[in-house]
Amino acid sequence: MTLRIAIGADHGGYELKKELVEGLRELKFKVDDVGAHSADPSDYPEFAHVVARGVAAGNFERGILVDGTGIGMCIVANRYPGVRCCNVHDVFSARYGRMHNDCNVLALGGRVIGVGLAWEIVNVWLAAEFAGGDRHVRRLSKIDVR
């Protein structure tokens, strides 16, 4: 199965998003680019809502969000039930975000990391699988507010 990935960015993540969209399509992933489509000032919540809503609804298996730091996008995405967004700036966190937390949305900072590191992070995150098991499943079940 080819993963279907939604990707969105504001102006702070636009350039990095362009690189990722192009590369992911070359790797034959199904990629929906929800914007921004220019470096003109834009509001990150607009794009984060589209990606998170799509992942929460099951329209996409994964989502990638890019703003200046990844923080704002991550906050928005994590408001959606079933979305587990991790704001990542290193490969280790990308791997364990998937393995231990089953993160299905990745938030990156276009002003914090370069294209090379972003690619390493995305590749590790896409390749890593949720470890499952009682320990991790139990912890995930405790995330939602009761």
Secondary structure, DSSP 8 states (H G I E B T S, - for coil): ---EEEEEE-TTTHHHHHHHHHHHHHTT-EEEE-S--SSS---HHHHHHHHHHHHHTTS-SEEEEEESSSHHHHHHHTTSTT--EEE-SSHHHHHHHHHHH---EEEEETTTS-HHHHHHHHHHHHH-----HHHHHHHHHTSS--
